[in-house]
Amino acid sequence: MKKHIFYILFFFQTILFAQPITATLSADSSHILIGNPLTLRLSIAADNALQVSVPTLKDSLGKWEILQTSPVVKGNDKGKTLFSQNIVVTAWDSGRYEIPSLPIFYINGQDSQQIATNAIAIQVLTVEVDTTQAIKPIKAPLQAAYMWQEAIPYLSLVIFLGLMALSYFLYKKYQKGKQQTKVAMLPRPKALKAFSTLEKIDLANTQNVKEYYASISYILRAYISETKGFSAYEKVSDEIIEALSEKLPEMAIEDLTTLLSRSDLVKFAKYSPTAAEHTGILQAAKDWIRTY
């Protein structure tokens, strides 16, 4: 007889430990005061080969209102995939209420199966009232003493807004003064002034010569862009000449072609002009600006 009992116990133990998945629900207390939070913990251990679906809870579990659910934490231990989640609930009526079991769905190979957690009974207690004592009148709320620290956020806001207003006022004043002192210069005087600065360049330095001719070309392009109705900055010399061919007389086109071509030779073809050519091209550029 004892031998039969042993085999029966061994058989059930084998079945129990051979389960591919287990799911339990536990609570941090067996009782709470009405309205107080109760933390539940859902724990699932499944074989790694199983695909487990942790239930998505909505707003209640039977008579229990769900206040909060934590993210599902996933881990692994001894060939098992572990899932855990905390669920915070509360109840608004006193009595003994059961937290129902939760269904856990999983896929084993091609089969979709289901197990359920255990249910938990929790006692919800109400606040005890001593009915032997006389009913006392309701007292008015106490007025808390005013602390000067409470005014700090408001003072900080006032100071901040004042600084912003002062900064805006000073900025507008600066912009107004800047506009009043700024004198608009017409394209021709501006170009001639720029040419005058080139006279100070030391052309004995070969590197300065290339910069000198590049500057002459740039000043001419800037003047054309401001006075001839198109941008000459990004155009090559031939494109500029073509764009001006119907706007300027033939002499002006020929002179400009010579100026731009000479500058291009120095910039791109490494042409080495003489000292006389330095002075001549600058004077010719000035004359072209004054005339056209």
C-alpha positions as CSV (number, residue, x, y, z in Angstrom):
1,M,0.0,0.0,0.0
2,K,2.8,2.4,0.9
3,K,4.5,1.6,-2.3
4,H,1.4,2.5,-4.3
5,I,1.1,5.8,-2.5
6,F,4.7,6.5,-3.2
7,Y,4.2,5.9,-7.0
8,I,1.1,8.1,-7.0
9,L,2.9,11.0,-5.3
10,F,5.8,10.5,-7.7
11,F,3.4,10.6,-10.7
12,F,1.8,13.9,-9.6
13,Q,5.1,15.4,-8.8
14,T,6.4,14.6,-12.2
15,I,3.4,16.1,-13.8
16,L,3.7,19.2,-11.7
17,F,7.4,19.8,-12.5
18,A,6.9,19.0,-16.1
19,Q,4.6,21.9,-16.7
20,P,6.0,24.1,-19.4
21,I,4.5,27.3,-17.9
22,T,3.4,28.5,-14.5
23,A,1.6,31.8,-13.5
24,T,1.0,33.1,-10.1
25,L,-0.7,36.2,-8.6
26,S,0.4,37.5,-5.2
27,A,-0.5,40.5,-3.0
28,D,1.5,42.5,-0.6
29,S,-1.2,42.3,2.1
30,S,-4.2,40.2,2.9
31,H,-6.3,43.2,3.9
32,I,-6.4,47.0,3.3
33,L,-8.4,50.0,4.5
34,I,-11.1,51.1,2.1
35,G,-9.6,53.3,-0.7
36,N,-6.0,52.3,0.1
37,P,-3.8,50.9,-2.6
38,L,-2.9,47.2,-2.8
39,T,0.0,46.0,-4.9
40,L,-0.4,42.7,-6.8
41,R,2.5,40.9,-8.5
42,L,2.0,38.8,-11.6
43,S,4.8,36.2,-12.1
44,I,5.1,33.9,-15.1
45,A,7.8,31.3,-15.8
46,A,7.7,29.6,-19.2
47,D,9.9,27.4,-21.3
48,N,12.0,29.4,-23.7
49,A,10.3,27.8,-26.6
50,L,6.9,29.1,-25.7
51,Q,5.4,32.4,-27.0
52,V,3.7,34.0,-24.0
53,S,1.1,36.8,-24.2
54,V,0.9,38.8,-20.9
55,P,-2.7,40.0,-20.5
56,T,-3.4,43.7,-21.1
57,L,-5.5,45.0,-18.2
58,K,-8.0,47.8,-18.6
59,D,-9.5,49.7,-15.6
60,S,-10.8,47.0,-13.3
61,L,-10.5,43.5,-11.9
62,G,-13.9,42.4,-10.8
63,K,-14.8,44.8,-7.9
64,W,-11.3,46.2,-7.8
65,E,-10.3,49.4,-9.6
66,I,-6.9,49.4,-11.3
67,L,-4.9,52.4,-10.3
68,Q,-1.6,51.7,-12.0
69,T,0.2,48.9,-14.0
70,S,4.0,48.8,-14.3
71,P,5.7,47.7,-17.5
72,V,6.3,44.0,-18.0
73,V,9.8,43.0,-16.9
74,K,11.3,40.1,-18.9
75,G,14.2,37.9,-17.8
76,N,15.7,34.5,-18.1
77,D,16.7,31.9,-15.5
78,K,17.7,28.2,-15.9
79,G,16.1,27.7,-19.3
80,K,12.9,29.6,-18.3
81,T,11.7,33.0,-19.6
82,L,10.4,35.0,-16.7
83,F,7.8,37.7,-16.9
84,S,6.8,40.0,-14.0
85,Q,4.4,42.9,-13.6
86,N,3.1,45.0,-10.6
87,I,-0.6,46.0,-10.6
88,V,-1.9,48.5,-8.1
89,V,-5.6,48.2,-7.2
90,T,-8.1,49.5,-4.7
91,A,-11.6,48.9,-3.6
92,W,-14.3,51.4,-2.5
93,D,-16.6,49.1,-0.5
94,S,-15.8,47.2,2.6
95,G,-16.1,43.4,2.7
96,R,-14.2,40.4,1.5
97,Y,-13.6,40.5,-2.2
98,E,-11.8,38.1,-4.5
99,I,-9.2,39.2,-7.1
100,P,-10.1,37.0,-10.0
101,S,-7.6,34.8,-11.7
102,L,-5.9,36.1,-14.9
103,P,-5.9,34.1,-18.1
104,I,-2.4,33.6,-19.7
105,F,-2.3,32.7,-23.3
106,Y,0.7,31.0,-24.9
107,I,1.7,29.2,-28.1
108,N,3.4,25.8,-27.8
109,G,4.6,24.8,-31.3
110,Q,1.5,25.2,-33.4
111,D,-1.0,25.0,-30.6
112,S,-2.6,28.0,-28.8
113,Q,-3.2,27.2,-25.1
114,Q,-4.2,28.9,-21.9
115,I,-3.6,28.7,-18.2
116,A,-4.9,30.9,-15.4
117,T,-3.3,32.4,-12.3
118,N,-4.6,31.7,-8.8
119,A,-7.4,34.0,-7.4
120,I,-6.8,36.0,-4.1
121,A,-9.3,36.9,-1.5
122,I,-8.7,40.3,0.2
123,Q,-10.5,41.8,3.2
124,V,-11.4,45.5,2.7
125,L,-11.8,47.2,6.1
126,T,-13.7,50.4,6.8
127,V,-12.6,53.1,9.3
128,E,-14.1,52.3,12.7
129,V,-16.3,55.0,14.2
130,D,-16.9,55.3,18.0
131,T,-20.7,55.7,18.2
132,T,-20.6,56.2,21.9
133,Q,-19.0,59.7,21.6
134,A,-21.0,62.8,21.0
135,I,-21.0,64.2,17.4
136,K,-18.7,67.2,17.3
137,P,-19.3,70.2,15.0
138,I,-17.2,70.5,11.9
139,K,-14.3,72.9,12.3
140,A,-13.4,75.4,9.7
141,P,-10.1,74.9,7.9
142,L,-7.1,76.4,9.6
143,Q,-5.5,79.3,7.9
144,A,-1.8,78.5,7.3
145,A,0.7,81.3,8.2
146,Y,2.1,83.1,5.2
147,M,5.8,82.5,4.6
148,W,7.9,85.0,2.7
149,Q,9.5,82.1,0.8
150,E,6.2,81.6,-1.0
151,A,6.6,85.0,-2.7
152,I,10.0,84.1,-4.3
153,P,8.5,82.5,-7.4
154,Y,6.3,85.6,-8.0
155,L,9.2,88.0,-7.4
156,S,11.4,86.0,-9.7
157,L,8.7,86.2,-12.4
158,V,8.3,90.0,-12.0
159,I,12.1,90.5,-12.2
160,F,12.4,88.3,-15.2
161,L,9.6,90.1,-17.1
162,G,11.2,93.5,-16.1
163,L,14.6,92.4,-17.5
164,M,12.9,91.2,-20.7
165,A,11.1,94.5,-21.1
166,L,14.4,96.5,-20.4
167,S,16.3,94.3,-22.9
168,Y,13.6,94.9,-25.6
169,F,13.6,98.6,-25.0
170,L,17.4,98.9,-25.2
171,Y,17.5,96.7,-28.3
172,K,14.9,98.9,-30.1
173,K,16.7,102.0,-29.0
174,Y,20.0,100.6,-30.4
175,Q,18.3,99.6,-33.7
176,K,16.8,103.1,-34.0
177,G,20.1,104.8,-33.5
178,K,21.8,102.4,-35.9
179,Q,19.3,103.2,-38.6
180,Q,19.6,107.0,-38.0
181,T,23.4,106.9,-38.2
182,K,23.5,104.5,-41.2
183,V,24.0,106.4,-44.4
184,A,23.0,104.6,-47.6
185,M,25.8,104.7,-50.2
186,L,24.9,104.5,-53.9
187,P,26.4,101.8,-56.0
188,R,28.8,104.1,-58.0
189,P,30.4,105.9,-54.9
190,K,30.6,102.5,-53.1
191,A,32.4,100.9,-56.1
192,L,34.8,103.9,-56.5
193,K,35.6,103.8,-52.7
194,A,36.3,100.1,-53.0
195,F,38.7,100.7,-55.9
196,S,40.5,103.4,-53.8
197,T,41.3,100.8,-51.1
198,L,43.1,98.7,-53.8
199,E,45.6,101.4,-54.4
200,K,47.1,100.6,-51.0
201,I,47.9,97.0,-51.9
202,D,51.6,96.1,-52.1
203,L,51.8,94.6,-55.6
204,A,55.5,93.7,-55.2
205,N,54.1,90.5,-53.5
206,T,53.0,88.1,-56.2
207,Q,50.2,86.7,-54.1
208,N,48.8,90.2,-53.7
209,V,48.7,90.7,-57.4
210,K,46.2,87.8,-57.8
211,E,44.1,89.2,-55.0
212,Y,44.3,92.7,-56.6
213,Y,42.8,91.5,-59.9
214,A,40.3,89.3,-58.2
215,S,39.1,92.3,-56.2
216,I,38.7,94.4,-59.4
217,S,36.6,91.7,-60.9
218,Y,34.5,91.4,-57.8
219,I,33.8,95.1,-57.5
220,L,32.7,95.3,-61.1
221,R,30.4,92.3,-60.6
222,A,28.9,93.9,-57.5
223,Y,28.3,97.2,-59.3
224,I,26.7,95.4,-62.2
225,S,24.5,93.3,-59.8
226,E,23.2,96.5,-58.1
227,T,22.6,98.6,-61.3
228,K,21.9,96.3,-64.2
229,G,19.0,94.2,-63.0
230,F,20.6,90.8,-62.5
231,S,23.1,89.0,-60.2
232,A,26.6,88.8,-61.8
233,Y,28.3,87.2,-58.8
234,E,27.8,83.5,-59.9
235,K,28.1,84.2,-63.7
236,V,31.3,83.6,-65.7
237,S,32.6,86.6,-67.7
238,D,31.0,85.5,-71.0
239,E,27.6,85.2,-69.4
240,I,27.9,88.7,-68.0
241,I,28.9,90.1,-71.3
242,E,26.0,88.3,-73.0
243,A,23.5,89.6,-70.4
244,L,24.7,93.2,-70.9
245,S,25.0,93.2,-74.7
246,E,21.5,94.6,-75.2
247,K,21.7,97.0,-72.3
248,L,24.9,98.9,-72.9
249,P,26.6,100.5,-75.9
250,E,29.2,98.5,-77.9
251,M,32.1,100.5,-76.5
252,A,31.1,99.7,-72.9
253,I,30.8,96.0,-73.7
254,E,34.3,96.0,-75.3
255,D,35.9,97.8,-72.3
256,L,34.2,95.5,-69.8
257,T,35.3,92.4,-71.8
258,T,38.9,93.6,-71.6
259,L,38.7,94.3,-67.9
260,L,37.1,90.9,-67.0
261,S,39.3,88.9,-69.4
262,R,42.5,90.5,-68.0
263,S,41.3,89.7,-64.4
264,D,40.5,86.1,-65.5
265,L,44.0,85.7,-67.0
266,V,45.6,86.6,-63.8
267,K,43.3,84.6,-61.6
268,F,43.1,81.4,-63.6
269,A,45.9,81.4,-66.3
270,K,48.7,82.7,-64.0
271,Y,49.3,85.6,-66.3
272,S,51.9,88.0,-64.8
273,P,51.0,91.6,-65.7
274,T,53.5,94.5,-65.6
275,A,53.4,97.4,-63.0
276,A,52.0,99.7,-65.8
277,E,49.2,97.2,-66.4
278,H,48.3,97.2,-62.6
279,T,47.7,101.0,-62.7
280,G,46.1,100.9,-66.1
281,I,43.4,98.3,-65.3
282,L,42.5,100.0,-62.1
283,Q,42.0,103.4,-63.8
284,A,40.1,101.7,-66.7
285,A,37.8,100.1,-64.1
286,K,37.1,103.4,-62.4
287,D,36.4,105.1,-65.8
288,W,34.0,102.3,-66.7
289,I,32.1,102.7,-63.4
290,R,31.9,106.5,-63.7
291,T,30.6,106.2,-67.3
292,Y,28.2,103.4,-67.2
